């Protein structure tokens, strides 16, 4: 559940990748390959983050507290920003309109939207990796994190036409951002109080 909540909280935010996936779903233009591409990228990077950070921490035990409190600060700031968006934001998720393209062109665009975004690496390799590396069962944490990504991207692909009217309303994103803020704050508190870091 921790992995799923963290993953979902990081992914479910207004951004170019979500707008792109939703746009593909609305046009039914290779929307399933696009969703699976995003999911596979997340799965690889989250797994590498959790397993890589765990190995790194075993080799550099003196860095534990610095990494721990860095993650707590990051999660707290993320929660505050989400709470601010919940109170003030009027942004909505809108689909981009483009003409029909071949699968390779769509996947190339998907790769650019996904892999050229620095936040993808910060979220999956670093943040998910730090929290997941301290889990008692890292493999289950990874499975939960991947599940959060799968639920979101496959949901956008399969339900894009139905979700679009709701995601185009500011109040819907305020509710989502408020939920994200609560989840991130809870994870920050849990990480800060985790005695296994001592």
C-alpha angles and dihedrals in degrees: 000000000000091000093047094048094047093047093046092047091053097043102041100077134106108272146131095269094053091045090051095049092046091049091053090049094051091052094039086229108153088312096155095052088048092052093046091048091055091045094050091049090051092046093052095046095043092050092047090047096052096042095039096048091046091054092045093052091051089056096042107037092161089067094059100097094041091053091043096054092040088058091046091052092046093049091046092051090047089052092049092049091049090049090050091051089049090056101038114015123111095177121128135191110252128182119240116234118226135150124262112284138184119269095252092054092049092048090048089054090047091052091051094048091047107036100035092057110096091202089067091064094042092051101041107029100032112025099032088040094053095047094040094049090064094051118113088227108032093177091058090045089054090048090051093048092049089048090057090052092046094050092051103042096038089044091054091048096047100035101029096118091049095042097045097082090050096044089051091065120088093216091059091056091046089058091047092048091049090053091048090051092053093047094048093046090050092051091048091053092046092050092046093052096042105124093197089078093062 
